[in-house]
Amino acid sequence: MTGSARRLRFAALACAIALPLLALAPGAAHATTKTITRSVQNLVLFPVDFALSPYVATKALYGRWANSGDTPAVKYGYALPAVPWAIGVNMGASLLRGLAGVLEFLPGLVLIPFDADMNQLFDPAENNNALFDSGEDRFARARLGVDYVSPADY
């Protein structure tokens, strides 16, 4: 295949892809960016959750351990295996947050021109307690150090 034929083929393919996208362009400004915003938040913040997992998981376990009415033997027997387990669960859940960000990115881009939103793939990042929560901001809500071990506050 010659260079000019290759360029012509590429131009035809680009037009075949661009024309349907232009036909789907929105007429009115009813776009929502909730899905792409959540995706980018998950992609940016999951490493922070992963790094804070030892502190967050240990803090959550200590709070429940100190307030439990168990006997001292049960408390101390539970504490030894529970801390590494909880840290592992919290780290794994933070990786799932990153995976949800990856999986929501492309649908988020596609949904920008439409008045639509996709349900969350991983909602503990929105519902569980966190070390830092910016609250309901206009554009985005930042939640750092999410506690994936404790029950969620719905």
C-alpha positions as CSV (number, residue, x, y, z in Angstrom):
1,M,0.0,0.0,0.0
2,T,1.4,3.4,-1.0
3,G,1.7,6.4,1.3
4,S,-1.1,8.3,-0.3
5,A,-3.5,5.4,-0.3
6,R,-2.7,4.9,3.4
7,R,-3.4,8.5,4.2
8,L,-6.7,8.4,2.2
9,R,-7.7,5.3,4.1
10,F,-6.8,7.0,7.5
11,A,-8.9,10.1,6.5
12,A,-11.9,7.9,5.6
13,L,-11.6,6.1,8.9
14,A,-11.4,9.3,10.8
15,C,-14.5,10.7,9.0
16,A,-16.4,7.5,9.7
17,I,-15.6,7.8,13.4
18,A,-16.1,11.6,13.7
19,L,-19.4,12.0,11.8
20,P,-21.5,9.8,14.2
21,L,-19.9,11.6,17.2
22,L,-20.9,14.9,15.7
23,A,-24.4,13.7,15.1
24,L,-24.6,12.8,18.8
25,A,-23.4,16.3,20.0
26,P,-25.8,17.8,22.5
27,G,-28.1,20.6,21.4
28,A,-28.7,22.1,24.9
29,A,-26.4,22.5,27.8
30,H,-27.8,19.6,30.0
31,A,-24.5,17.8,30.4
32,T,-23.4,16.1,33.6
33,T,-19.9,15.3,34.6
34,K,-20.6,13.3,37.8
35,T,-19.3,9.9,36.4
36,I,-16.1,11.3,35.0
37,T,-15.5,13.4,38.2
38,R,-16.0,10.3,40.4
39,S,-13.7,8.3,38.1
40,V,-10.9,10.9,38.3
41,Q,-11.3,11.2,42.1
42,N,-11.0,7.5,42.5
43,L,-7.9,7.3,40.2
44,V,-6.2,10.2,42.0
45,L,-7.1,9.3,45.6
46,F,-6.8,5.5,45.7
47,P,-3.0,5.7,46.2
48,V,-3.6,8.0,49.2
49,D,-6.1,5.5,50.7
50,F,-3.6,2.7,50.0
51,A,-0.8,4.6,51.8
52,L,-3.0,5.5,54.8
53,S,-4.4,2.0,55.1
54,P,-2.1,0.9,58.0
55,Y,-3.1,3.9,60.1
56,V,-6.8,3.9,59.2
57,A,-7.3,0.2,59.7
58,T,-5.4,0.1,63.0
59,K,-7.4,3.2,64.2
60,A,-10.7,1.6,63.3
61,L,-9.8,-1.7,65.0
62,Y,-8.5,0.0,68.2
63,G,-11.7,2.0,68.5
64,R,-13.9,-1.1,68.3
65,W,-11.4,-3.1,70.5
66,A,-11.4,-0.5,73.3
67,N,-15.2,-0.2,73.3
68,S,-16.0,-3.9,73.2
69,G,-17.3,-5.7,76.2
70,D,-15.2,-8.8,75.6
71,T,-13.0,-10.5,78.1
72,P,-9.3,-9.6,78.1
73,A,-8.4,-13.0,76.7
74,V,-10.7,-12.5,73.7
75,K,-9.6,-8.9,73.2
76,Y,-5.9,-9.7,73.1
77,G,-6.4,-12.9,71.1
78,Y,-8.4,-11.0,68.5
79,A,-6.0,-8.1,68.3
80,L,-3.0,-10.1,67.0
81,P,-4.5,-11.5,63.8
82,A,-7.0,-8.7,63.3
83,V,-4.6,-5.9,62.6
84,P,-2.7,-7.4,59.7
85,W,-6.1,-8.7,58.3
86,A,-7.7,-5.3,58.5
87,I,-4.8,-3.6,56.9
88,G,-4.9,-6.1,54.1
89,V,-8.6,-5.6,53.6
90,N,-8.3,-1.8,53.6
91,M,-5.4,-1.9,51.1
92,G,-7.4,-4.3,48.9
93,A,-10.4,-2.1,49.0
94,S,-8.3,1.0,48.1
95,L,-7.1,-0.9,45.0
96,L,-10.7,-1.7,44.1
97,R,-11.4,2.0,44.3
98,G,-8.7,2.6,41.7
99,L,-10.1,-0.2,39.5
100,A,-13.5,1.4,39.7
101,G,-11.9,4.7,38.6
102,V,-10.4,2.9,35.6
103,L,-13.7,1.2,34.7
104,E,-15.8,4.4,35.1
105,F,-13.4,6.6,33.0
106,L,-14.5,5.7,29.5
107,P,-18.3,5.7,30.3
108,G,-17.7,9.0,32.1
109,L,-16.2,10.5,28.9
110,V,-19.1,9.2,26.8
111,L,-21.7,10.5,29.2
112,I,-20.4,14.1,29.3
113,P,-22.6,15.5,26.6
114,F,-25.7,13.8,27.9
115,D,-28.0,14.4,30.9
116,A,-27.2,11.0,32.3
117,D,-25.1,9.4,35.1
118,M,-23.8,5.9,35.8
119,N,-24.4,4.2,39.1
120,Q,-21.3,3.9,41.3
121,L,-19.3,0.8,40.8
122,F,-17.7,1.1,44.2
123,D,-19.7,3.1,46.7
124,P,-17.7,2.6,50.0
125,A,-15.5,5.4,48.9
126,E,-18.5,7.7,49.1
127,N,-20.3,6.2,52.1
128,N,-17.7,5.1,54.6
129,N,-15.9,7.3,57.2
130,A,-12.7,9.0,56.1
131,L,-9.9,10.8,57.8
132,F,-10.5,13.9,55.6
133,D,-13.8,14.8,54.0
134,S,-14.2,18.0,52.1
135,G,-18.0,17.8,52.3
136,E,-20.3,18.6,49.5
137,D,-18.4,21.0,47.2
138,R,-19.7,22.5,44.0
139,F,-17.4,20.5,41.8
140,A,-16.0,17.5,43.6
141,R,-15.9,15.9,47.0
142,A,-12.5,14.8,48.2
143,R,-12.3,11.9,50.7
144,L,-8.9,10.8,51.9
145,G,-8.1,7.9,54.1
146,V,-11.4,6.0,53.7
147,D,-12.1,3.4,56.3
148,Y,-13.2,0.3,54.4
149,V,-13.1,-1.9,57.5
150,S,-15.9,-0.3,59.6
151,P,-19.5,-0.3,58.7
152,A,-20.7,2.4,56.3
153,D,-22.7,5.5,57.4
154,Y,-25.6,5.6,54.9
